[in-house]
Amino acid sequence: RPNITPEFEKLNLDDFKEGLTREKEADGPYRGNEFDSYSYRKINDIGTTSLDGSPIGRFGYSFTAKGSYYTIAKGYYNNGYIHSKCITSSFIRRIKIGKQYFFNQEGKLEKTVDHDQGWDFSYEKVIEYILERKSPLVSENIYYGAEISQEGKEKKYWQLILDTQKTTNKSTWEIIKLDAMTGEIMYQIEFEGDRIYHVD
């Protein structure tokens, strides 16, 4: 798991000038006014880095190391000061993992939220569980990769949707629900067809 700290940070937009464009306000009181906008994305042997936003709003930054199951996600105020930072899963459904830090516009730490609380059966244990089953976590076709989500209010659980890789005329999936505290299987079913219609 990557490490993030509750220390202050300031965004350096010069590092992302390749993604800089000029845009115009489409409506509102500032209609027609031009402003800087950033849409930066870089993929190399290290990983994927992206930054989006503008000085009239906020900025969102993310970095996912190549082959990693984690993404570092950060938000910045329009003055470049850090607003929040956390670790998320790198899959389609972004799950916040560990501590998330929130800062005010002066750069002072205001709040810390621990997203691991109530989830003793951790994200890492879920990954291990999927790998032990030899189910694909990622796929060239995103549709066939694993889908992991946190569900439940009174009774929390991990919900997994996994490709069984069985050779049939239709896609075959498995839905598994794991207890958030123990990892015990609460529910398990296999079905054919489009997976989206079988998830509650």
N, C-alpha and C positions, 0 to 999 in steps of 0.2 A: 504494500500500500504506500503510495507517495506520501510525503510529509509536507504539511502546511503549518504555518505558525501564526499566532495572533499579532504579528508585527505589522506596522504601517507600511504601505507600499504606494508608490505613485507611478502612474502609467506614463511611459515615454512614447508618444505618438510617432516620433521619428523612426522607431523600429518597425512601424507598420505603414510607412508612406507609400509603399507599392499598392496598397489598397485604397488610397485616397482618391475621391472623386468630388466634383462640385454638383450640387443638386439645388432644385428650387422648391420652395414651399408650394404645395398644390392648392391649399385652401387656408381659411382662417385669417386672422388679422395681419399675418406676415406673408400672405400669399404673394408669390413672385420673388421673395427674397432668396438669395443664394446662401448656401451653407456648406461646410465641409461634411462629407460622409465617408465612413470607412467600412469597407467590406473586404477583409484580408483573409486569405487562406493559403497556407503553405504546407505541402506534403513532401517529406524527404525521408532519408534513412533513419532519422531520429524519431519522427512521428508527425502528427498533424497539429498545426497551430492555426487558430482563427481569432479574428477580432471584428466585431461589428458595432456600429453606433455612430454618434455624432456629438459635437460639442453643445448642440441645442437639446440633447437628451442625456442618455447614459451610454456606457460602453460595456460590451460583454466579451470576455476573453475565455478561450478554452485551449487546453493542450492535452493530447492523448499520445503517449509514447507508443511506438510501433509494437503491435502484438500485446498491448496492455489491456486489462479489463477495467482500467480506471481512467477517469478524465479529471484534470484539475480545472475547476470552473471559478472565474472571478468576475465580479461586477465593479465598475468604476463610475464615480460621479463625473459630471461634465468638466469639472476642474482637474480631473485625472487622479483624484484621491480614491483610494480603495473604498468600496461600499460593502462588499462581502466576498468571502472566498470559502470554498469547500471542495471536497472530493465527491465525484459521482461515479456511477457505473458507466461504462463506455458503450452500452447496448442502446437499442432504440428507446426503450423506456429508461429515463435517467433516474437512478435511485441515489439519493444523497446518503453518503457514508461518513461516519465519524463526526468530528466537530466542524460546525460552520460558524464563521466569525463575521459579525456585523459591526460596521464603523459609522460614525456620524460624518458630516461634511467637513469637519475640522480634522478628521483622521484619527479620532480617538475611538478605541474599542468600546462598544456599547453593550453588546450581547453575544453570548456563546450558546449555541444549541447543539446538543449531542444527539445525532440521529441514530446512534447505535443503541440507545436506551430502549429497552423493551424487545431487543432483537439479539438475544444471547446466541442463537444459532445464526452466526454472522454471514455476511455476504461472501466472505472467503470460503466458509463451509458449504455454502450453496454451490459455488463454483466447483469445489472439490467433489461434491455429490454428483454434479452433472458429468464431470470428467470421468469419475469412476464408472458411471453408467455407459461411457463411451458414446454419449450423445453429442452432436455437434454444437459447440457454443457459437461459432461464427460460420458463415457460408458466403461464397461469392455472390449468391443470390440471397439478399438479406432476409427474404421471406422464410427461408429454411433454417435460419439461425435460431438459437434459443431466445425465448422471451422470458424475462424475469421481472416480477413486480412484487411490491409489498401491498398486501390487502388487509382488510378487516379493521374494525373499530374496537369492539369489545374483545374479540378474539383475533389477534394478529397472526398472519401467516404469509409465507412466501408462496407465490403462485408461479409455477413453471409450465411453459408450453414448449414441448420438445418434439423434434422430428424423430420418428422411430426408425427412419431409413429402411423401412420394409419395402420390398419391390412389389407393388400392387398397381392396379390401374388408377388409383387415386392416392393423393397424399395421405399419410397416416400419422396422426399426432397423439401425444400423450399429455394430459393435464395432470399435474401433481401439485398438491398443496402440502407444505411442510410447516409444522408448528414453529412459530417465531422464537420460542424459548428453547425447545428441545430438539427440533429437527424431525420429530416423529411425523410419519405420513398420515395426514388427516383425510385425504381424498385422493383417488387415483382412477383415471378412466382413459381408455384408448378409443379413438374414433377416426373415421375417414372423412375427407372433404376439406372445406375451407375452415381453418381453425377459429376464425373470428366469431363464428356463430355458436360456438360451444363453450364460450367463456362467460361466467356469470359475474 
